């Protein structure tokens, strides 16, 4: 089977509209695969997609998140976020802790059991990826690392910069509802 025949339909559709270097296409395919891993991991951990997304934000955020910050990241009301946090706390995934510098605030933290379950579920993937890295020379690894770290920087810049122009999905309002 040819390489073109193995490409996902979505990539073929994108290639018809946009030109990009092959490394960019490979990165886009990686991002689609990562989204599939997230869906599968949520299923393996027996979590609803929104619950998994909330846990992902809490586990990966550089900032200490409270329910209000989590609501903004998930695009849900603060009341819904509080219910979500209550559910995750009851299930043993999250705990509320006092903010280290503002005793009036509560911040969210994953429990040790949640971290252990997540890392345990991901361990086989991590081992495969570590093994893959070892197939490259140290010089190749340095180039790959430089590319991935720069790409991560661009992703974070994009995520934190206000958009130059809104591009709502067809059939949706231009003003997001709080």
C-alpha positions as CSV (number, residue, x, y, z in Angstrom):
1,X,0.0,0.0,0.0
2,X,1.4,3.4,-0.9
3,X,2.1,6.1,1.7
4,X,-0.6,8.3,0.2
5,X,-3.2,5.5,0.5
6,X,-2.4,5.1,4.2
7,X,-3.1,8.8,5.0
8,X,-6.2,9.5,7.0
9,X,-9.1,11.1,5.0
10,X,-8.9,14.2,7.1
11,X,-5.2,14.7,6.1
12,X,-6.0,14.3,2.4
13,X,-8.8,16.9,2.8
14,X,-6.3,19.3,4.5
15,X,-3.6,18.6,1.9
16,X,-6.1,19.7,-0.8
17,X,-6.4,23.1,0.9
18,X,-3.0,23.8,2.4
19,X,0.6,23.3,1.5
20,X,3.0,22.4,4.3
21,X,6.3,20.6,4.8
22,X,6.1,16.9,5.4
23,X,7.3,17.4,9.0
24,X,4.2,19.6,9.6
25,X,2.0,16.9,8.3
26,X,3.6,14.4,10.6
27,X,3.1,16.7,13.5
28,X,-0.6,17.2,12.6
29,X,-1.0,13.4,12.5
30,X,0.7,13.1,15.9
31,X,-1.8,15.7,17.3
32,X,-4.7,13.6,16.0
33,X,-3.2,10.5,17.5
34,X,-2.7,12.3,20.8
35,X,-6.4,13.2,20.8
36,X,-7.3,9.6,20.3
37,X,-5.0,8.6,23.2
38,X,-6.8,11.1,25.4
39,X,-10.2,9.6,24.4
40,X,-8.9,6.1,25.0
41,X,-7.2,7.0,28.3
42,X,-10.5,8.6,29.6
43,X,-12.2,5.3,28.7
44,X,-9.6,3.2,30.4
45,X,-9.7,5.3,33.5
46,X,-13.6,5.0,33.4
47,X,-14.0,8.8,33.2
48,X,-16.4,10.9,31.3
49,X,-14.7,13.0,28.6
50,X,-15.3,16.3,30.5
51,X,-14.0,14.8,33.8
52,X,-10.9,13.6,32.0
53,X,-10.4,17.0,30.4
54,X,-10.8,18.7,33.8
55,X,-8.2,16.3,35.3
56,X,-5.9,16.9,32.4
57,X,-6.1,20.7,33.0
58,X,-5.4,20.2,36.8
59,X,-2.5,17.8,36.2
60,X,-0.8,19.8,33.5
61,X,-1.4,23.4,34.5
62,X,1.6,25.5,35.5
63,X,-0.9,27.6,37.6
64,X,-2.8,26.4,40.6
65,X,-6.4,26.1,39.4
66,X,-9.5,26.6,41.5
67,X,-13.0,25.7,40.3
68,X,-13.4,29.2,38.7
69,X,-10.3,28.9,36.6
70,X,-11.2,25.4,35.6
71,X,-14.6,26.6,34.5
72,X,-12.9,29.1,32.2
73,X,-10.6,26.5,30.7
74,X,-13.5,24.1,30.1
75,X,-16.0,26.7,28.9
76,X,-18.6,25.8,31.5
77,X,-20.3,27.8,34.2
78,X,-18.7,28.1,37.6
79,X,-21.7,26.2,39.1
80,X,-21.1,23.3,36.6
81,X,-17.4,23.4,37.4
82,X,-18.2,23.2,41.2
83,X,-20.4,20.1,40.5
84,X,-17.7,18.6,38.4
85,X,-15.1,19.2,41.1
86,X,-17.4,17.7,43.7
87,X,-17.9,14.6,41.5
88,X,-14.1,14.2,40.9
89,X,-13.4,14.7,44.6
90,X,-16.0,12.1,45.6
91,X,-14.5,9.6,43.1
92,X,-11.1,10.1,44.6
93,X,-9.5,11.9,41.7
94,X,-9.1,15.4,43.1
95,X,-8.7,17.1,46.4
96,X,-9.2,20.7,47.4
97,X,-6.3,22.3,49.1
98,X,-5.7,25.7,50.7
99,X,-3.8,28.0,48.3
100,X,-0.3,28.4,49.6
101,X,-0.3,32.2,49.6
102,X,-4.1,33.0,49.9
103,X,-5.7,31.0,52.7
104,X,-9.2,32.1,51.6
105,X,-8.8,30.2,48.2
106,X,-9.0,26.6,47.5
107,X,-6.9,25.0,44.7
108,X,-7.4,21.7,43.0
109,X,-4.8,18.9,43.1
110,X,-4.9,15.4,41.7
111,X,-4.7,12.6,44.3
112,X,-1.8,10.3,44.4
113,X,-4.1,7.5,43.3
114,X,-5.2,9.5,40.3
115,X,-1.6,10.2,39.3
116,X,-0.7,6.6,39.8
117,X,-3.6,5.4,37.7
118,X,-2.9,7.8,34.9
119,X,0.9,7.2,34.8
120,X,0.3,3.5,35.0
121,X,-2.1,3.5,32.1
122,X,0.4,5.6,30.0
123,X,3.5,3.6,31.0
124,X,3.4,1.2,28.0
125,X,3.2,4.2,25.6
126,X,6.0,6.0,27.4
127,X,8.2,2.8,27.2
128,X,7.5,2.6,23.4
129,X,8.4,6.2,22.9
130,X,11.6,5.9,25.0
131,X,12.6,2.9,22.9
132,X,11.9,4.8,19.7
133,X,14.1,7.7,20.8
134,X,16.9,5.3,21.4
135,X,16.8,4.3,17.6
136,X,18.2,7.8,16.8
137,X,21.7,9.0,17.2
138,X,22.4,11.6,19.9
139,X,22.7,14.3,17.2
140,X,19.4,13.3,15.7
141,X,17.8,13.3,19.2
142,X,19.1,16.8,19.7
143,X,17.4,18.0,16.5
144,X,14.2,16.2,17.3
145,X,14.2,17.7,20.8
146,X,14.9,21.2,19.5
147,X,12.0,20.9,17.1
148,X,9.5,19.5,19.6
149,X,10.4,22.2,22.3
150,X,10.1,25.0,19.8
151,X,6.8,23.6,18.6
152,X,5.6,23.4,22.2
153,X,6.5,27.1,22.6
154,X,4.5,28.0,19.5
155,X,1.5,26.0,20.7
156,X,1.6,27.8,24.1
157,X,2.0,31.2,22.5
158,X,-1.0,30.4,20.3
159,X,-3.1,29.2,23.3
160,X,-2.3,32.3,25.3
161,X,-2.5,35.1,22.7
162,X,-5.7,36.8,21.9
163,X,-6.8,35.8,18.4
164,X,-6.2,38.4,15.7
165,X,-9.7,37.5,14.3
166,X,-12.4,35.2,15.5
167,X,-13.3,32.2,13.2
168,X,-16.5,30.8,14.5
169,X,-17.6,27.4,13.3
170,X,-20.3,27.5,10.6
171,X,-23.8,27.9,12.1
172,X,-22.5,29.3,15.5
173,X,-22.7,32.7,17.0
174,X,-19.7,34.9,17.0
175,X,-20.1,35.7,20.7
176,X,-19.3,32.8,23.0
177,X,-21.9,32.3,25.8
178,X,-20.5,32.4,29.3
